[in-house]
Amino acid sequence: MLVLVLVLGLVLVLVLGLVLVLVLGLVLELVLELELELELVLVPVLVRLSPSPPIFISPTAHSHFPRHGLPWPLPDAGHHRIAHRAACADEYRALA
């Protein structure tokens, strides 16, 4: 009788664990899908609402500039902002 109870308990724990993993997987998938949909909706809205395209200044910015044919390193921060906004304006408009 004790063996039967232990086996049934083990089976119950395994089944409940499997159900929990499946439910958590579905919830995670739904959350990620919702996040992607929100991103697809919010990015164009935020781009339309922003007065000017955002400025990306990062250590990896040099990998972005050759695409626009801009020199690297850029002479100063002012030139950086102006050149980057001018070069990327079409890309941001395409998002909106």
GROMACS elastic network, one bead per residue, 0.5 to 0.9 nm:
[ bonds ]
;  ai    aj funct       b0    kb
    1     4     6  0.50977   500
    1     5     6  0.63371   500
    1     6     6  0.87045   500
    2     5     6  0.51462   500
    2     6     6  0.62027   500
    2     7     6  0.86184   500
    3     6     6  0.50645   500
    3     7     6  0.60563   500
    3     8     6  0.84947   500
    4     7     6  0.51463   500
    4     8     6  0.60484   500
    4     9     6  0.83996   500
    5     8     6  0.51562   500
    5     9     6  0.59368   500
    5    10     6  0.85031   500
    6     9     6  0.50031   500
    6    10     6  0.60714   500
    6    11     6  0.85660   500
    7    10     6  0.50802   500
    7    11     6  0.61447   500
    7    12     6  0.85218   500
    8    11     6  0.50477   500
    8    12     6  0.60224   500
    8    13     6  0.85565   500
    9    12     6  0.50294   500
    9    13     6  0.61357   500
    9    14     6  0.85956   500
   10    13     6  0.51208   500
   10    14     6  0.61589   500
   10    15     6  0.85761   500
   11    14     6  0.51042   500
   11    15     6  0.60609   500
   11    16     6  0.84879   500
   12    15     6  0.51572   500
   12    16     6  0.60135   500
   12    17     6  0.83833   500
   13    16     6  0.51716   500
   13    17     6  0.59478   500
   13    18     6  0.85254   500
   14    17     6  0.50328   500
   14    18     6  0.61148   500
   14    19     6  0.86019   500
   15    18     6  0.50962   500
   15    19     6  0.61698   500
   15    20     6  0.85415   500
   16    19     6  0.50510   500
   16    20     6  0.60328   500
   16    21     6  0.85786   500
   17    20     6  0.50340   500
   17    21     6  0.61599   500
   17    22     6  0.86060   500
   18    21     6  0.51423   500
   18    22     6  0.61861   500
   18    23     6  0.85895   500
   19    22     6  0.51154   500
   19    23     6  0.60635   500
   19    24     6  0.85015   500
   20    23     6  0.51473   500
   20    24     6  0.60258   500
   20    25     6  0.84294   500
   21    24     6  0.51610   500
   21    25     6  0.60139   500
   21    26     6  0.86284   500
   22    25     6  0.50288   500
   22    26     6  0.62290   500
   22    27     6  0.86275   500
   23    26     6  0.51477   500
   23    27     6  0.61647   500
   23    28     6  0.85676   500
   24    27     6  0.50332   500
   24    28     6  0.60390   500
   24    29     6  0.85025   500
   25    28     6  0.51134   500
   25    29     6  0.61053   500
   25    30     6  0.86157   500
   26    29     6  0.50370   500
   26    30     6  0.61550   500
   26    31     6  0.85729   500
   27    30     6  0.51304   500
   27    31     6  0.61275   500
   27    32     6  0.86127   500
   28    31     6  0.50699   500
   28    32     6  0.61255   500
   28    33     6  0.84991   500
   29    32     6  0.52045   500
   29    33     6  0.60800   500
   29    34     6  0.85245   500
   30    33     6  0.50402   500
   30    34     6  0.60055   500
   30    35     6  0.84513   500
   31    34     6  0.50846   500
   31    35     6  0.60443   500
   31    36     6  0.86048   500
   32    36     6  0.61886   500
   32    37     6  0.86263   500
   33    36     6  0.51148   500
   33    37     6  0.62228   500
   33    38     6  0.85857   500
   34    37     6  0.50283   500
   34    38     6  0.60417   500
   34    39     6  0.84723   500
   35    38     6  0.50590   500
   35    39     6  0.60890   500
   35    40     6  0.86177   500
   36    39     6  0.50183   500
   36    40     6  0.61831   500
   36    41     6  0.86352   500
   37    40     6  0.50643   500
   37    41     6  0.62218   500
   37    42     6  0.84871   500
   38    41     6  0.50646   500
   38    42     6  0.57450   500
   38    43     6  0.82510   500
   39    42     6  0.51329   500
   39    43     6  0.57443   500
   39    44     6  0.86778   500
   40    43     6  0.59283   500
   40    44     6  0.72217   500
   41    44     6  0.62855   500
   41    45     6  0.67470   500
   42    45     6  0.50758   500
   42    46     6  0.59611   500
   42    47     6  0.84420   500
   43    46     6  0.51975   500
   43    47     6  0.60677   500
   43    48     6  0.86141   500
   43    95     6  0.76657   500
   43    96     6  0.79164   500
   44    47     6  0.50127   500
   44    48     6  0.61643   500
   44    49     6  0.86293   500
   44    92     6  0.85366   500
   44    93     6  0.87794   500
   44    94     6  0.89597   500
   44    95     6  0.56230   500
   45    48     6  0.51736   500
   45    49     6  0.62328   500
   45    50     6  0.86834   500
   45    96     6  0.69881   500
   46    49     6  0.50112   500
   46    50     6  0.60257   500
   46    96     6  0.86567   500
   47    50     6  0.52955   500
   47    51     6  0.83334   500
   47    52     6  0.81625   500
   47    53     6  0.70552   500
   47    54     6  0.84729   500
   47    92     6  0.69261   500
   47    93     6  0.78935   500
   47    95     6  0.75132   500
   47    96     6  0.62886   500
   48    51     6  0.78439   500
   48    52     6  0.88811   500
   48    92     6  0.89000   500
   48    93     6  0.81750   500
   48    95     6  0.89870   500
   48    96     6  0.61410   500
   49    52     6  0.87136   500
   50    53     6  0.67671   500
   50    54     6  0.79562   500
   51    54     6  0.89637   500
   52    55     6  0.88098   500
   52    85     6  0.79268   500
   52    89     6  0.84786   500
   53    85     6  0.63629   500
   53    88     6  0.77203   500
   53    89     6  0.65869   500
   53    92     6  0.66171   500
   53    93     6  0.88631   500
   54    85     6  0.78110   500
   54    92     6  0.89524   500
   55    81     6  0.67050   500
   55    84     6  0.72313   500
   55    85     6  0.70694   500
   56    61     6  0.72881   500
   56    81     6  0.87394   500
   56    84     6  0.82488   500
   57    60     6  0.82023   500
   57    61     6  0.61938   500
   57    80     6  0.86931   500
   57    81     6  0.87955   500
   58    61     6  0.51499   500
   58    62     6  0.84621   500
   59    62     6  0.74092   500
   60    63     6  0.57936   500
   60    64     6  0.74683   500
   61    64     6  0.52391   500
   61    65     6  0.66406   500
   62    65     6  0.54026   500
   62    66     6  0.70880   500
   62    71     6  0.89910   500
   62    72     6  0.64236   500
   62    73     6  0.74270   500
   63    66     6  0.64450   500
   63    67     6  0.78529   500
   64    67     6  0.59549   500
   64    68     6  0.76904   500
   65    68     6  0.54400   500
   65    69     6  0.64708   500
   65    70     6  0.54926   500
   65    71     6  0.73403   500
   65    72     6  0.72886   500
   65    84     6  0.79293   500
   65    87     6  0.87822   500
   66    70     6  0.57098   500
   66    71     6  0.72238   500
   66    72     6  0.78160   500
   67    70     6  0.76843   500
   68    84     6  0.87796   500
   68    87     6  0.63078   500
   68    88     6  0.83739   500
   70    73     6  0.88755   500
   70    74     6  0.78935   500
   70    83     6  0.78210   500
   70    84     6  0.87517   500
   70    87     6  0.87141   500
   71    74     6  0.59015   500
   71    75     6  0.85650   500
   72    75     6  0.81510   500
   73    76     6  0.85257   500
   74    77     6  0.75691   500
   74    79     6  0.69231   500
   74    80     6  0.60374   500
   75    78     6  0.84854   500
   75    79     6  0.66265   500
   75    80     6  0.75444   500
   76    79     6  0.54590   500
   76    80     6  0.62054   500
   76    81     6  0.89372   500
   77    81     6  0.63034   500
   77    82     6  0.87235   500
   78    81     6  0.53288   500
   78    82     6  0.63271   500
   78    83     6  0.85261   500
   79    82     6  0.51839   500
   79    83     6  0.58146   500
   79    84     6  0.81803   500
   80    83     6  0.53840   500
   80    84     6  0.58887   500
   80    85     6  0.84288   500
   81    84     6  0.52778   500
   81    85     6  0.60493   500
   81    86     6  0.85163   500
   82    85     6  0.53224   500
   82    86     6  0.61529   500
   82    87     6  0.85301   500
   83    86     6  0.51926   500
   83    87     6  0.59601   500
   83    88     6  0.84732   500
   84    87     6  0.50958   500
   84    88     6  0.59584   500
   84    89     6  0.82570   500
   85    88     6  0.53167   500
   85    89     6  0.57159   500
   86    89     6  0.54791   500
   86    90     6  0.81578   500
   87    90     6  0.73461   500
   87    91     6  0.82911   500
   88    91     6  0.52178   500
   88    92     6  0.64106   500
   88    93     6  0.87481   500
   89    92     6  0.52786   500
   89    93     6  0.62240   500
   89    94     6  0.86524   500
   90    93     6  0.50546   500
   90    94     6  0.61409   500
   90    95     6  0.87867   500
   91    94     6  0.51147   500
   91    95     6  0.65746   500
   92    95     6  0.51398   500
   92    96     6  0.66515   500
   93    96     6  0.51741   500
